[in-house]
Amino acid sequence: MTGIGWLAAIIIGGIAGWLAEQFMKSNMGILMNIILGIVGAVVLNAILMAVMGGTLGGWIGQLVVGFIGACLLIWVARMFRRTA
């Protein structure tokens, strides 16, 4: 998560993970919400840097990136769970 500190990353990650959990109708728990939000933001930020050369900055931008990234991670996890 670019441009924000560790504490802000945890807070934003938790909010983004919770929003993704509600949107994707999954039941993960608070710790998994934080992890999904942070990892989702890191993954999507890396993709955005590779494709566009930049990411969304600030709290709101990282919340959006974390939400989308967490939704993608939930979707990928569901894909693997169905095939296994």
C-alpha positions as CSV (number, residue, x, y, z in Angstrom):
1,M,0.0,0.0,0.0
2,T,1.8,3.0,-1.3
3,G,2.0,6.3,0.5
4,I,0.5,5.3,3.9
5,G,1.9,3.9,7.1
6,W,1.6,0.4,8.6
7,L,-1.2,1.3,11.0
8,A,-3.2,2.9,8.2
9,A,-2.5,-0.1,6.0
10,I,-4.0,-2.4,8.7
11,I,-7.0,-0.2,9.2
12,I,-7.7,0.3,5.5
13,G,-7.0,-3.4,4.8
14,G,-9.5,-4.4,7.5
15,I,-12.2,-2.1,6.1
16,A,-11.5,-3.2,2.5
17,G,-11.5,-6.9,3.5
18,W,-14.8,-6.4,5.4
19,L,-16.4,-4.6,2.4
20,A,-15.2,-7.4,0.1
21,E,-16.6,-10.0,2.5
22,Q,-20.0,-8.3,2.5
23,F,-20.0,-7.8,-1.3
24,M,-18.9,-11.3,-2.1
25,K,-21.1,-12.8,0.6
26,S,-18.4,-14.8,2.3
27,N,-17.7,-15.3,6.0
28,M,-14.0,-15.0,6.7
29,G,-13.5,-13.3,10.1
30,I,-11.8,-10.1,11.1
31,L,-8.2,-11.4,10.8
32,M,-8.8,-12.8,7.4
33,N,-10.5,-9.6,6.4
34,I,-7.4,-7.6,7.3
35,I,-5.1,-10.1,5.5
36,L,-7.3,-10.1,2.4
37,G,-7.5,-6.4,2.3
38,I,-3.8,-5.8,2.6
39,V,-2.7,-8.7,0.3
40,G,-5.4,-7.7,-2.2
41,A,-4.1,-4.1,-2.2
42,V,-0.5,-5.2,-2.6
43,V,-1.3,-7.5,-5.5
44,L,-3.5,-5.0,-7.3
45,N,-1.0,-2.2,-6.7
46,A,1.7,-4.4,-8.3
47,I,-0.5,-5.1,-11.3
48,L,-1.4,-1.4,-11.7
49,M,2.3,-0.4,-11.5
50,A,3.2,-3.0,-14.2
51,V,0.3,-2.0,-16.5
52,M,-0.2,1.7,-15.9
53,G,3.0,2.8,-14.2
54,G,1.2,4.1,-11.2
55,T,-1.4,3.4,-8.5
56,L,-4.2,5.2,-6.8
57,G,-2.8,7.3,-3.9
58,G,-4.2,8.2,-0.5
59,W,-6.6,6.6,1.9
60,I,-9.6,6.4,-0.4
61,G,-7.5,5.2,-3.4
62,Q,-6.0,2.5,-1.4
63,L,-9.4,1.5,0.0
64,V,-10.7,1.1,-3.5
65,V,-7.6,-0.9,-4.6
66,G,-7.8,-3.0,-1.4
67,F,-11.5,-3.7,-1.9
68,I,-11.1,-4.8,-5.6
69,G,-8.0,-6.8,-4.8
70,A,-9.7,-8.6,-1.9
71,C,-12.7,-9.4,-4.1
72,L,-10.3,-10.8,-6.7
73,L,-8.6,-13.0,-4.1
74,I,-12.0,-14.3,-2.8
75,W,-13.0,-15.1,-6.3
76,V,-9.7,-16.9,-7.0
77,A,-10.0,-18.9,-3.8
78,R,-13.6,-19.9,-4.7
79,M,-12.3,-21.1,-8.2
80,F,-9.7,-23.3,-6.6
81,R,-12.1,-24.6,-4.0
82,R,-14.6,-25.7,-6.6
83,T,-12.0,-27.5,-8.7
84,A,-10.4,-29.4,-5.8
